Amino acid sequence: MAAGFSIHPDRIPDFHHALLRAIRAMGVTRPGARPGMRIDAVLPLHELSLELVEDLGRLAPFGPGNPPLVLMAPEVRVAGQRLVGRHQEHRLITLADASGLTYQAIWWEAADEPLPEGEVDLAYQARASDYRGQRGLQIEWIAARPARGAPAIEVAARPPVAVEDWRAAENPQAILDEVRRHGTAAIWCEGPQAGTIGGHGRYSLPAAEELLIWSAPPGPAELRAALAQVNPLKVYLVGLDPGLDQPEIFLRRLAGLVKHAIRAHGGRVAVGVLAEATAQREETVWCGLQWLAGHGDIRLRGVEAGMVALEAGEAMGNQSAELESIGTRLEALLAETAAYRAYFRRADSAALIYPSLPV
């Protein structure tokens, strides 16, 4: 699933290499060795573009419940190759197709893998990359099979997600109790009610067959991420307002959470934890922390990998132009979230869910 750690940038290739060796030692095969690989779409290489790949990137974040798209390019051939990487462990392959154009694809950890001869159907993934400041397209070789005499590709469609709309229910608690009796639902709840409801915040939602959205999300990106993480077959919409979109109320709760972190955890706390506890976007939390620091309530001692180090401030009022600017920005961020929650309460349920799901 997910892990957090620190590593020197120069050691990332070594870590990647060692991790893959460990996985293979456990008997886990390469993706290309799996029979019946799922293909999301047939897309010849000459139809691939940076703009298209950037659009596909909007389906992120990718993870166990929302894997990256696997595409298939028919009838390509290997026109050249060379080994790359610190240990010459990867292959950079030049591909050609019927259009007469050539393309480069990276095949990770494939120095000892035989290259196919003749025309092949290539399973690949594509993503945008930044190399030395240049925006470009990266093609990743996943698997290949002979193009001639191979069975037809069947593109698997994702089953539709069922949606039950309980946003206008007079007794949401009854809905919650009924869903809990099923025993298969992940419950997404953030803000002050999280402790009493007993649900999950956005970052700890488990994969599940059903998802109950108890509190209205702070924005569409957070909704997309939750749906991708849970990957449900059924969604229950309740969408209660956590009541934290007014600056004074939000700052009061954020200040209380920060004081607890300073008292109980030495001032170290994840921004994501604060975002879940305030039912806000991380950007809003960052802005709130800057406001509290500028107001003298706290001091920001450092930021690392999504963790902030805080300590109590001197409580000296600061009415500078910078603090006024931060306050204006905070009001705008909270107003955006309030507007989205209002939209979430009245929008067509299919319009909320289906554009957010991976295809």
Secondary structure, DSSP 8 states (H G I E B T S, - for coil): --------GGGHHHHHHHHHHHHHHTT---GGG-TT----EE--GGG--HHHHHHHGGG---BTTB----EEEEEEEEEEEEEESTTS-EEEEEEE-TTS-EEEEEETT-TTS----S-EEEEEEEEEEEETTEEEEEEEEEEEEESTT------------EEEE-TT-S-HHHHHHHHHHHS-EEEE--STTHHHHT-B-TTS----SEEEEEE--SSHHHHHHHHHHH--SEEEEEEE--S--SHHHHHHHHHHHHHHHHHHHTTEEEHHHHHHHHT--HHHHHHHHHHHHHTTSEEEEEEETTEEEEEE--------HHHHHHHHHHHHHHHHHHHHHHHHHHS-HHHHHGGGS--
